[in-house]
Amino acid sequence: MALPHRNDMPLLIGAKDIMSRFGMTESVFYNFIRMGMPVRKINNRLYAHIDNIDLFLRRVTVGDPIEISDDPISGLDQNGT
């Protein structure tokens, strides 16, 4: 019996695998970790289940929508932040 193709497996192994699956940059990935994204470190390797991360992302993205201006400079202070 052949093993399922890697893209079909619900278990993600390693930060790169998790970031790639969800289209996250490294900084976004670590921000989500700080927010409680369900990732476990076992023997210095990160593991996550796709369904758990999907549920986490559903929960953190619920709420009133934000307005995004067409002007990228709008809303910045004098320091550009």
Secondary structure, DSSP 8 states (H G I E B T S, - for coil): -----GGG-SEEESHHHHHHHHT--HHHHHHHHHTT---EEETTEEEEEHHHHHHHHHHHT-SS-----S-TTTT--TT--
